[in-house]
Every structure is written in C-alpha cells, then in structure tokens.
Amino acid sequence: MTFNDIMNRVLPAQDKSSSHRLVFLLTMIFFVFLQNVHANNVHTPTIKTSKMIPDEDREYAESMFKEHPEIFPKGRRSSILHGIILLGMTPFEAKLAGGAFFYKVTADTSRWPEHSDPMKVMWAQSIKPDNSEIWMTFKNAYQFPGEGDIPFRVHFKKGHAVNIEKLDK
C-alpha cells in the first residue's frame, strides 16, 4: 500500500491540499517511524564508524528529500546526512540529523489548545511555525566530531533552531 493509498482512505476529499498532505505525512512518520521516541523511552541509535548517519536513517532522509524537496533546503541536506544539526533547522530536520531524542515543548497558546499533543506541535513547526518553544536533547558522535558521544540540547523558536548547547556527559 502506498502513501497515497493510505492518505486517500484516511483524509476526506476536502483535506487533500499539499499542506494537509504534508501534515498527514509528518503524522504518519511519527506513528510509523518515531512511535517509541518520547521523554520516558529514548532509544539510542547505533553509531557506526562512518562519518555519515547509519544507512537506514540516511536512506530514510534521502527519500524524504526526494518526496518533499520544498521542506528540505539543499544547503542543509549534507549536514543532515552527516548527522550535524545547524542553527536554522526545523525540529524535523534536527531529528533526521541527530537521531533519537527527548524533548520539552511549550506550545503557543494562541494556536494550540491546552493539553495538545507535543509531538504534533513539534512536527507542525516544519510546515507552519508559530510561537511555540521546543527543546530537543540528543546524544551522538556526529555533532561534535572527535569528542565521542556528546549530549547536547537544541532550542527552537518560531520553528527554527536558535541555540545548540553542549551538555556535560
């Protein structure tokens, strides 16, 4: 079954605009690919000796670049494939680059009702940023080459990374 088949069965006809398709895609990614990543259940990625992210993650990132070039600027793709989060990236780009994470989300109350799903708030920032604030904490060997597995926190405002802070081991 293809993505379009699933979308046609799930979304009503009036909700098939490109923005609805993208929101649906990101939601599906969450349920299929990221369902076990949340604040209390972080899975550490397997780190290979190569300077690129693991093969399965790289293939997934490359498929996302092809399917949705409009949300992955060419200038950031190489960094994503090399596991390096850059200032200006969206939370979804940071996830592709950084791997497993835990998070804190302060949702924009003018857009999101109380008790909104923080993952929906986070992924929506890639499409329609708002005044939500997000902190994603990662640990990998790619962000700071030569230093081993280093924990670090990325702070997002208005849908883009504004600070990357190295944490103590």
BELVENJO-V473760 format. One line per field, one symbol per residue. burial: # if it has 16 or more other ideal C-beta (glycine too) atoms within 10 Angstrom, else .. A space follows every 10 residues. Layout:
burial: ???
This chain:
burial: ......#... .......... #######.## ...#..#... .#..#.#... ..#...##.. #..##..#.. ##...##.## ######..## ########## ###.#.##.. .#...#.##. #######.#. .######### ###......# .###.#..## #..#.....
